[in-house]
Amino acid sequence: MLINKPLSEGDIVSIKLINGDEIIARYQDETVDNITINKPLALTVGQGGLGMIPWMFLGNKDTITLRKDQTFVIMPSKKDAATQYLEGTTGIAIK
């Protein structure tokens, strides 16, 4: 039997919204109705392949609360994506 490990604060997660957007962020907390994330980035396709750009260009906060009814799925991000996210949001190269 497969048992999914619950998400913990600080986990890097990928979220697919019901509008089709896919974002990657640092998981913070959740309630029955909401998911709180930090520093969300949207996935984009460019000449070099997949990239990450700010999900909210003009927002003045790093912490965002999403309504669960607007999310399709949330799961831990792949290791390579999580590493790229951490390097992009902290400026620290991870080896």
N, CA and C of each residue as an Amber inpcrd file, in Angstrom:
protein
   285
   0.8440000  -1.1730000   0.0000000   0.0000000   0.0000000   0.0000000
   0.8900000   1.2380000   0.0000000   0.5820000   2.1940000  -0.8680000
   1.3280000   3.4430000  -0.9690000   0.6820000   4.4890000  -0.0740000
   1.4660000   5.0620000   0.8010000   0.9660000   6.1120000   1.6830000
   1.7390000   7.3780000   1.3610000   1.0150000   8.4240000   0.9720000
   1.6560000   9.6920000   0.6490000   2.0720000  10.4080000   1.9280000
   3.2970000  10.8790000   1.9530000   3.7990000  11.6660000   3.0760000
   3.1500000  13.0450000   3.0150000   2.6170000  13.5340000   4.1240000
   2.0250000  14.8730000   4.0950000   3.0910000  15.9330000   3.8260000
   2.6710000  17.0380000   3.2500000   3.5960000  18.1290000   2.9840000
   3.9850000  18.8020000   4.2890000   5.2240000  19.2730000   4.3340000
   5.7410000  19.9730000   5.5120000   6.1190000  21.3950000   5.1290000
   6.0810000  22.2830000   6.0940000   6.4810000  23.6620000   5.8500000
   7.8950000  23.6890000   5.2870000   8.0870000  24.4290000   4.2070000
   9.3940000  24.5380000   3.5650000   9.5820000  23.6210000   2.3790000
   8.7090000  22.6210000   2.1990000   8.7940000  21.7460000   1.0250000
   8.6050000  22.5560000  -0.2520000   9.2940000  22.1690000  -1.3020000
   9.1060000  22.7970000  -2.6140000   8.0380000  21.9800000  -3.3380000
   6.9540000  22.6600000  -3.7350000   5.8100000  21.9710000  -4.3180000
   5.4730000  22.5270000  -5.7000000   4.8950000  21.6600000  -6.5160000
   4.3560000  22.0480000  -7.8130000   2.8350000  22.0230000  -7.6940000
   2.2070000  23.0640000  -8.2070000   0.7600000  23.2060000  -8.1040000
   0.1900000  23.4450000  -9.4910000  -0.8030000  22.6700000  -9.8620000
  -1.5300000  22.8750000 -11.1170000  -2.8620000  23.5110000 -10.7430000
  -3.1110000  24.7060000 -11.2660000  -4.3580000  25.4020000 -10.9940000
  -5.4230000  24.9760000 -11.9990000  -6.6890000  25.1850000 -11.6700000
  -7.7510000  24.7410000 -12.5700000  -7.7710000  25.5300000 -13.8780000
  -7.1200000  26.6950000 -13.9250000  -7.0420000  27.4650000 -15.1730000
  -5.9040000  26.9900000 -16.0750000  -5.1270000  25.9710000 -15.6170000
  -4.0410000  25.4140000 -16.4240000  -2.6620000  25.8990000 -16.0380000
  -2.5680000  26.9760000 -15.2570000  -1.2560000  27.4610000 -14.8180000
  -0.5820000  26.4150000 -13.9410000   0.7330000  26.2900000 -14.0930000
   1.5150000  25.4460000 -13.1960000   2.5250000  26.3330000 -12.5020000
   2.5580000  26.2620000 -11.1900000   3.4850000  27.0810000 -10.4170000
   4.2970000  26.1890000  -9.4860000   5.4430000  26.7050000  -9.1060000
   6.3170000  26.0360000  -8.1460000   6.5470000  27.0420000  -7.0230000
   6.5380000  26.5540000  -5.7890000   6.6450000  27.4650000  -4.6470000
   7.1050000  26.6950000  -3.4150000   7.3710000  27.4440000  -2.3770000
   7.6980000  26.8550000  -1.0820000   6.3910000  26.7360000  -0.2950000
   6.0500000  25.5100000   0.1140000   4.8300000  25.2400000   0.8750000
   4.9610000  25.8250000   2.2650000   3.8990000  26.4750000   2.7290000
   3.9430000  27.0560000   4.0600000   2.9210000  26.3970000   4.9890000
   1.6580000  26.3540000   4.5640000   0.6140000  25.8670000   5.4610000
  -0.6520000  25.6240000   4.6480000  -1.6070000  24.9240000   5.2500000
  -2.9060000  24.8120000   4.6110000  -3.9950000  24.6260000   5.6520000
  -5.1800000  25.0400000   5.2570000  -6.3770000  24.8560000   6.0650000
  -7.3530000  24.0360000   5.2300000  -8.5470000  23.8800000   5.7140000
  -9.5630000  23.1380000   4.9720000  -9.8290000  23.7930000   3.6200000
  -9.7790000  25.1300000   3.5530000 -10.1480000  25.8610000   2.3400000
  -8.9910000  26.4680000   1.5550000  -7.8250000  26.6350000   2.1840000
  -6.7430000  27.3980000   1.5620000  -5.3910000  26.6930000   1.6600000
  -4.5030000  27.0760000   0.7310000  -3.1000000  26.6450000   0.7490000
  -2.2590000  27.9190000   0.7440000  -1.3200000  28.0170000   1.6630000
  -0.4440000  29.1780000   1.7220000   0.9290000  28.7640000   1.2240000
   1.4510000  29.5480000   0.2610000   2.7530000  29.2710000  -0.3460000
   3.6040000  30.5310000  -0.3150000   4.8910000  30.3470000  -0.5540000
   5.8280000  31.4570000  -0.5230000   6.6260000  31.4880000  -1.8190000
   6.8370000  32.6830000  -2.3470000   7.6270000  32.9430000  -3.5530000
   7.2280000  32.0630000  -4.7430000   5.9690000  32.1440000  -5.1790000
   5.5410000  31.3180000  -6.3110000   6.1690000  31.7810000  -7.6260000
   6.5920000  30.8160000  -8.4200000   7.1040000  31.0750000  -9.7610000
   6.2650000  30.2870000 -10.7540000   6.0310000  30.8700000 -11.9300000
   5.2860000  30.1880000 -12.9850000   6.2770000  29.5360000 -13.9440000
   5.8570000  28.4330000 -14.5340000   6.6830000  27.7770000 -15.5370000
   6.4280000  28.4190000 -16.8900000   7.4920000  28.5670000 -17.6580000
   7.3940000  29.1330000 -18.9940000   8.3340000  28.3630000 -19.9180000
   8.0320000  28.3840000 -21.1900000   8.8830000  27.7170000 -22.1710000
   9.5760000  28.7860000 -23.0000000  10.9040000  28.7110000 -23.0490000
  11.6910000  29.6530000 -23.8240000  12.6140000  28.9130000 -24.7780000
  13.5410000  29.6280000 -25.3960000  14.4700000  29.0230000 -26.3470000
  15.3350000  27.9490000 -25.6980000  15.6470000  28.1360000 -24.4070000
  16.4920000  27.1740000 -23.7070000  15.7150000  26.0630000 -23.0230000
  14.4090000  26.0080000 -23.2480000  13.5860000  24.9900000 -22.6000000
  12.7220000  25.5990000 -21.5140000  12.4260000  24.8040000 -20.4910000
  11.5900000  25.2870000 -19.3930000  12.3380000  26.3000000 -18.5490000
  11.6190000  27.3050000 -18.1010000  12.1800000  28.3050000 -17.2160000
  11.1460000  28.7090000 -16.1850000  11.5650000  29.5090000 -15.2280000
  10.6770000  29.9720000 -14.1700000  10.6850000  31.4870000 -14.1370000
   9.4880000  32.0610000 -14.0560000   9.3360000  33.5160000 -13.9710000
   8.4060000  33.8310000 -12.8080000   8.4490000  35.0630000 -12.3000000
   7.5280000  35.3970000 -11.2050000   6.0820000  35.1420000 -11.6140000
   5.3210000  34.5670000 -10.7150000   3.9140000  34.3080000 -10.9830000
   3.1160000  35.5920000 -10.8990000   3.4880000  36.4790000  -9.9770000
   2.8580000  37.7880000  -9.8270000   3.9550000  38.8380000  -9.9970000
   3.9490000  39.5230000 -11.1270000   4.9940000  40.5070000 -11.3840000
   4.8610000  41.7560000 -10.5090000   3.6460000  42.1730000 -10.2250000
   3.4540000  43.4410000  -9.5350000   3.0440000  43.2980000  -8.0750000
   2.9600000  42.0850000  -7.5850000   2.5980000  41.8890000  -6.1770000
   3.7130000  42.3490000  -5.2540000   3.3270000  42.8090000  -4.0660000
   4.3500000  43.3010000  -3.1410000   4.5450000  42.3790000  -1.9420000
   4.0530000  41.1300000  -2.0460000   4.2210000  40.1590000  -0.9720000
   4.8140000  38.8750000  -1.5290000   5.5850000  38.1870000  -0.7170000
   6.1370000  36.8890000  -1.1110000   5.1860000  35.7470000  -0.7760000
   4.3110000  35.9550000   0.2100000   3.4130000  34.9020000   0.6600000
   2.0420000  35.0780000   0.0160000   1.5270000  33.9840000  -0.5590000
   0.2560000  33.9870000  -1.2820000  -0.6330000  32.8940000  -0.6940000
  -1.9100000  33.1820000  -0.5720000  -2.8730000  32.1710000  -0.1470000
  -3.7870000  31.8510000  -1.3210000  -3.8180000  30.5760000  -1.7010000
  -4.6680000  30.0920000  -2.7970000  -5.8810000  29.3830000  -2.2170000
  -7.0000000  29.5550000  -2.8540000  -8.1820000  28.7770000  -2.4700000
  -8.0350000  27.3700000  -3.0340000  -8.3240000  26.3690000  -2.2310000
  -8.1930000  24.9890000  -2.6900000  -9.1250000  24.6800000  -3.8510000
 -10.2700000  25.3490000  -3.9220000 -11.1940000  25.0710000  -5.0310000
 -10.6780000  25.6030000  -6.3580000  -9.5680000  26.3390000  -6.3450000
  -8.9370000  26.8250000  -7.5680000  -7.7020000  26.0070000  -7.9450000
  -7.3840000  24.9990000  -7.1360000  -6.2310000  24.1420000  -7.4160000
  -6.7060000  22.7680000  -7.8690000  -6.0090000  22.2440000  -8.8610000
  -6.3210000  20.9170000  -9.3800000  -5.5230000  19.8590000  -8.6250000
  -4.2230000  20.1290000  -8.4460000  -3.3640000  19.1750000  -7.7340000
  -2.1650000  19.9160000  -7.1430000  -1.6620000  19.3860000  -6.0270000
  -0.4260000  19.8830000  -5.4180000   0.4020000  18.6660000  -5.0370000
   1.6880000  18.7140000  -5.3520000   2.5730000  17.5910000  -5.0410000
   4.0030000  18.0900000  -4.8800000   4.8550000  17.2990000  -4.2210000
   6.2660000  17.6790000  -4.1230000   6.8700000  17.7990000  -5.5280000
   7.7250000  18.7820000  -5.7160000   8.3710000  18.9940000  -7.0190000
   9.4760000  17.9710000  -7.2490000   9.7670000  17.7140000  -8.5160000
  10.9080000  16.8670000  -8.8690000  12.1810000  17.5110000  -8.3290000
  13.1500000  16.6690000  -8.0060000  14.3960000  17.1550000  -7.3970000
  15.0810000  18.2270000  -8.2370000  15.1940000  18.0330000  -9.5480000
  15.8590000  19.0190000 -10.4120000  15.1190000  20.3550000 -10.4040000
  13.8020000  20.2960000 -10.4490000  13.0010000  21.5250000 -10.4440000
  13.1300000  22.2330000  -9.0980000  13.1000000  21.4670000  -8.0020000
  13.2360000  22.0490000  -6.6690000  14.5990000  22.7220000  -6.5090000
  15.6450000  22.0820000  -7.0190000  16.9870000  22.6610000  -6.9430000
  17.0570000  23.9670000  -7.7270000  16.5190000  23.9710000  -8.9460000
  16.5200000  25.1890000  -9.7620000  15.7190000  26.2950000  -9.0720000
  14.5900000  25.9340000  -8.4820000  13.7630000  26.9060000  -7.7560000
  14.5520000  27.5070000  -6.5970000  15.1770000  26.6650000  -5.7920000
  15.9330000  27.1550000  -4.6350000  17.0860000  28.0570000  -5.0620000
  17.7970000  27.6700000  -6.1190000  18.8990000  28.5030000  -6.6060000
  18.3770000  29.8520000  -7.0910000  17.2160000  29.8520000  -7.7640000
  16.6550000  31.0940000  -8.2920000  16.0770000  32.0020000  -7.2280000
  15.5620000  31.4370000  -6.1470000  14.9260000  32.2730000  -5.1270000
  15.8500000  32.6420000  -3.9790000  16.9380000  31.8950000  -3.8060000
  17.8640000  32.2090000  -2.6910000  19.1980000  32.7390000  -3.1860000
  19.5490000  32.4750000  -4.4560000  20.8400000  32.8790000  -4.9720000
  21.9680000  31.9460000  -4.5430000  21.6320000  30.8610000  -3.8730000
  22.6360000  29.9090000  -3.3950000  22.6980000  28.7330000  -4.3540000
  23.8790000  28.4300000  -4.8790000  24.0570000  27.2970000  -5.7840000
  24.0720000  26.0040000  -4.9700000  23.2380000  25.0680000  -5.3920000
  23.1470000  23.7830000  -4.7020000  23.8230000  22.7340000  -5.5590000
  24.7330000  22.0060000  -4.9800000  25.4780000  20.9750000  -5.7170000
  24.9840000  19.6250000  -5.3390000
